Amino acid sequence: MQCVILAAGKGTRLRPLTETIPKPLVLVAGKPLLDHIIDALPSAVDELIIVTGYLENKIKDYCGSEYKGRKVTYVHQEEQKGTAPALWLCKDLLKGRFLFMFADDIHGADDIARVASYSRAILTMPTKNPERFGIVVRHPDGTLAEFVEKPVHPPSNLASTGMMVLDTHIFEFELPKETNGEYYLTDVIAEYAKKYPIAVVEENLWIPIGYPEDIVWAEKILAALPKPTVMGVV
């Protein structure tokens, strides 16, 4: 199974930490964010497709062509125009089902294993502040009905974590229209889900890293967890 990891961004909100190193290599609890992500992947993942941009040579030097027993393929994103173009750059490399995730989110290994067991799925997390997130609405059968971005009147409390299991059928659909200078993958997913149902899976551990203070918060959470929760079997 392949895993697409979006790692091209400048990590502006994490400055000054990201002035000389890319966000995926920022240390959290003594190891790079990218290692937290890769260590939590199920053993079925045998290839990493990393979309790079800002300070990409440092990521390439760190991971090489094979990392922790997995083949690594790099895709360069010249302009950070959003999540949809980043995935479309990987189109010719992908085969069948694949994992899709961001390089600045830590997930529990058990949660990733569960979502990876579905044909197509999205990981969500219940939140007390749904107005701050992209919210997922479910059909009665538990599949994805729609996305609502930072709603004033939230139709649910399930925040999208951005981690998904997709397949190459997604490329049957056109790239979405530009919004605020970016092309959002969620716009494509909404159409894709009408033809190819996507299971909505709730997870137990999601730690998004956006600001320096998030690292302190993340380290406290990770220190309180048993190792099997955050470490996958490779």
C-alpha positions in Angstrom: 0.0 0.0 0.0 1.2 3.5 -0.8 1.0 6.5 1.5 1.0 10.1 0.2 2.4 12.6 2.7 2.0 16.3 2.0 5.2 18.0 3.2 5.7 21.0 0.9 4.6 23.9 3.1 6.8 26.6 4.6 5.4 26.1 8.1 5.2 29.8 8.6 3.2 29.6 11.8 6.0 27.5 13.4 8.6 30.1 12.9 11.3 30.6 14.1 11.6 26.8 14.3 11.1 26.5 10.5 13.5 29.2 9.3 16.2 26.7 8.7 14.5 23.3 8.7 11.2 22.1 7.1 8.3 21.5 9.3 8.3 17.7 9.0 11.8 17.6 10.6 10.9 19.8 13.6 11.5 17.8 16.8 8.6 16.7 18.9 9.5 14.6 22.0 13.0 14.2 20.7 12.3 13.0 17.2 11.1 14.6 13.9 7.4 15.0 13.2 7.9 12.9 10.1 9.2 10.0 12.2 6.1 10.1 14.4 4.0 9.8 11.3 6.0 7.0 9.6 6.4 5.0 12.8 2.6 4.9 13.2 1.9 3.5 9.7 0.7 -0.1 9.4 3.1 -2.7 8.0 1.0 -2.9 4.8 2.4 0.5 3.7 5.5 -0.3 1.6 6.0 3.0 -0.2 6.0 6.6 0.9 5.2 9.3 -1.7 6.4 12.6 -0.1 5.3 15.8 -1.7 8.0 18.3 -1.0 8.8 22.0 -1.7 10.2 24.2 1.0 13.8 23.1 2.0 13.0 19.8 0.3 16.7 18.7 0.1 16.8 18.4 3.9 13.8 15.9 3.8 15.5 14.0 0.9 18.8 13.9 2.8 17.0 12.6 5.9 14.9 9.9 4.4 16.9 9.0 1.3 15.4 6.6 -1.3 14.4 4.0 1.4 13.5 4.8 5.0 12.8 2.3 7.7 12.3 -0.5 5.2 10.0 1.5 2.9 10.6 2.8 -0.6 10.5 6.6 -0.7 9.5 8.5 -3.8 9.5 12.4 -3.9 7.2 14.7 -5.8 8.1 18.3 -6.1 5.3 20.9 -5.7 6.6 24.2 -7.1 3.7 26.4 -5.9 1.8 25.5 -2.7 -1.6 26.0 -4.3 -3.5 23.6 -2.0 -4.1 20.0 -1.2 -5.8 19.0 -4.5 -2.9 20.0 -6.8 -0.5 18.3 -4.5 -2.4 15.0 -4.8 -2.8 15.4 -8.6 1.0 15.6 -8.9 1.1 12.0 -7.6 -1.5 10.7 -10.1 0.9 8.7 -12.3 2.6 7.1 -9.3 -0.5 5.8 -7.5 -2.0 2.3 -7.9 -5.3 1.3 -6.3 -5.9 2.3 -2.7 -3.6 4.6 -0.8 -3.3 6.5 2.4 -3.3 10.3 2.2 -2.1 12.5 5.1 -0.4 15.7 6.2 3.2 15.8 7.5 2.3 17.9 10.5 -0.3 15.7 12.2 0.3 12.9 14.7 -2.2 10.1 14.7 -2.5 6.9 16.8 -1.2 3.8 15.1 -4.4 1.9 16.0 -6.5 4.6 14.4 -4.5 4.5 11.2 -4.7 0.7 11.1 -8.5 0.9 11.4 -9.0 3.5 8.7 -6.6 1.5 6.4 -8.8 -1.5 6.7 -11.6 0.2 4.7 -11.8 0.5 0.9 -12.3 4.3 1.3 -12.5 6.2 4.5 -11.8 9.5 6.3 -10.5 9.8 9.9 -12.5 12.3 12.0 -12.2 13.5 15.6 -15.1 14.8 17.8 -14.5 18.4 18.8 -16.0 20.8 21.3 -15.3 23.7 18.9 -16.6 22.6 15.5 -16.8 26.2 14.2 -12.9 26.1 14.0 -12.6 23.1 11.7 -13.8 21.5 8.5 -16.7 19.5 9.7 -17.9 16.1 8.3 -21.5 15.2 8.0 -22.5 11.5 7.8 -25.3 9.7 6.0 -27.4 7.4 8.3 -25.3 4.5 7.1 -22.1 6.1 8.4 -20.7 7.2 5.1 -19.6 10.7 4.1 -22.4 13.1 3.1 -20.7 16.5 3.0 -17.9 18.8 4.3 -18.8 22.1 5.9 -15.9 24.4 6.4 -15.8 26.2 9.8 -19.6 26.5 10.1 -21.4 29.1 12.1 -24.1 26.6 12.9 -22.2 23.3 12.9 -24.3 20.3 11.6 -22.1 17.9 13.5 -19.1 17.9 15.8 -16.8 15.6 13.7 -13.7 17.5 12.6 -11.9 16.2 9.5 -8.3 15.3 10.4 -7.3 15.2 6.8 -6.2 11.6 6.9 -8.0 9.5 4.3 -7.9 6.2 2.4 -8.7 7.0 -1.2 -8.2 5.2 -4.5 -7.3 6.2 -8.0 -10.9 6.7 -9.0 -10.6 10.1 -7.5 -8.7 11.2 -10.6 -11.9 10.7 -12.6 -13.0 14.1 -11.2 -11.9 17.5 -12.2 -9.8 19.7 -10.0 -12.0 22.1 -8.0 -12.2 25.8 -8.7 -9.7 28.0 -7.0 -10.8 29.4 -3.6 -8.7 32.2 -2.0 -5.8 31.2 -4.1 -5.9 27.5 -3.3 -7.6 24.3 -4.6 -9.1 22.3 -1.9 -9.2 18.5 -2.0 -12.4 18.4 0.1 -14.3 19.9 -2.9 -13.3 16.9 -5.0 -13.9 14.4 -2.2 -17.5 15.7 -1.8 -18.2 14.7 -5.5 -16.1 11.5 -5.3 -18.1 10.3 -2.3 -21.3 10.5 -4.3 -20.1 7.7 -6.6 -17.7 5.9 -4.3 -18.9 5.8 -0.7 -16.4 6.9 2.0 -16.7 5.5 5.5 -16.4 8.1 8.3 -14.2 6.7 11.1 -13.7 8.3 14.5 -10.2 8.3 16.0 -8.8 8.6 19.5 -5.6 10.4 18.9 -5.0 13.4 16.7 -2.4 16.0 17.4 -2.1 18.7 14.8 1.1 20.8 15.0 0.6 24.3 13.8 2.3 26.6 16.3 5.3 26.3 18.6 3.0 26.0 21.7 1.4 22.9 20.0 4.7 21.1 20.4 4.6 21.5 24.2 1.0 20.3 24.2 1.9 17.3 22.0 4.8 16.3 24.1 2.6 16.2 27.2 0.1 14.0 25.4 2.7 11.6 24.0 4.4 11.3 27.4 1.2 10.1 28.9 0.5 7.4 26.3 1.6 3.8 26.2 4.1 3.1 23.4 1.8 0.8 21.3 -0.7 3.7 20.9 1.7 5.9 19.0 4.1 3.3 17.5 3.2 1.1 14.5 4.7 -2.2 13.6 7.0 -1.9 10.6 
